[in-house]
Amino acid sequence: MSLSERFRAAAATRDLLAALPVNPTDIVIDEVVSATEAMIHGRRTIMAGTNNYLGLTFDPQCIEAGQRALAEAGTGTTGSRMANGTYRAHLELEQELAAFFDMPHAMVFSTGYAANLGSLVALLGEGDAVLLDSEAHASLFDGCRMSGADIFRFKHNDPDGLAKRLRRLGERARDALIVVEGLYSIRGDCAPLAEYAAIKAEHGGYLFVDEAHSLGVFGEHGRGLAEAEGVLEQTDFVVGTFSKSLGSIGGFCASRHAELGLFRYASRPYIFTASPCPSVIATTREALRQVTRRPELRTRVWHNAHRLYGALQRLGLQLGPHVSPVVGVSFSERTVALRCWQSLLEDGVYTNLILPPAAPEGGSLIRVSVTAAHDDAQVDAIAAAFEQAVRRHLPGCAA
Amino acid sequence: MKPEHHAIVDDLIALLTKTLDRPQAVSAETALIGDLGLESIQVIEYLCEVEDHFDLAIDEDTLADVNTVGDLAGVVGRLLDR
């Protein structure tokens, strides 16, 4: 296949996006003003499409920790964890993560994507069965695919579908891996983890939960949705990322299974990449401490989540089923979603436009997210911009 | 008793018709992706319906060579034989 043939589909996608009045994949942030604002197209813009749920990206203590590590340990490790890339701080973060989840073992990866890929290829191999939610993140699908295991999809957030598939697997169910997320990042809906844990208890298998978007936000201690649902004990593997609530970059896997320690010898995405740089480890450690030390951050982000969800609901918009810091606004017409998204941007509110095939159920969505750093006036400004967008482009709605 | 190939095709078409946003002519030769404009997530949901209807577990690798409704009926038939 020639290069031009190989990239034909990618070129078609690029051309489609380039033809839009504003290309949603081509937004450049010219200046970051704060954890909640940035300069886009020369305009001060409220950022309502990030994953900075606890608003820690400009936290003075996180910044100070990062600066100190940068000065003391340099800009990068220049090597793999298996060679020269394991510093004392990497091990300390792993111990702190294990303590945070009240689990004996934790491992740090260089990105959230690598954490999912690396954990799944270590856990699964040819002949194994993995049951995967149909809307699971691409990194989870890629990890399952890369492992060579037999992949069985079940409908999104459908415990009955999961139970049926485990039953059909018979004896294989005992060692099967059930792979789901906590909070789903597009519509902001939560997995029925308590039901999954009960199904696991009945049929067997291991439960693997990606808490990328729920870490720091859900649960009394901020451990995620499994904690909030009271099933952290029954969760075999918790994976997550540092690039959302913790405001840096990297990923982890925590478990009560001692075999997690053997991932180091079995996970190519862990072995064959450079370890996270010292400043990233330092800011992550400080942010993790703040998750424990400052529960008021959770209180604040939930206050904002309820305020925004309520305001958008009053406008008559079609929202996801659960209140969470992520609100997915669904549109039946792709052009209306696009116009509303553009209207929001012109009114100084950045959100995420999700078009097919990325949107669940083949529809179009605007993803809005709030953080602990937004104040009431900003949340109200986001809602007001939506009201304007609805007036302009969705005249049938309540606004 | 295992259903005949044509009966499996009929069932697959009936399930597919429920999945489609608008009425379209579907036959054994219809390509699941190319002809119907289905998004990948819709194909996954359709396959979940197929699994439930025939009480089967179909892994994704098995579907690598499936292009048309008829191909899928072949896979279903083979799995029902096991």
Interface residues (C-beta under 8 A of the other chain):
Chain A: A129 S134 E135 R145 D150 I151 F152 R153 F154 K155 D158 G161 K164 R165 R168 L169 P356 P357 P360 E361 G362
Chain B: L38 E39 S40 I41 Q42 I44 E45 L47 C48 E51 D52 D55 L56 A57 I58 D59 E60 D61
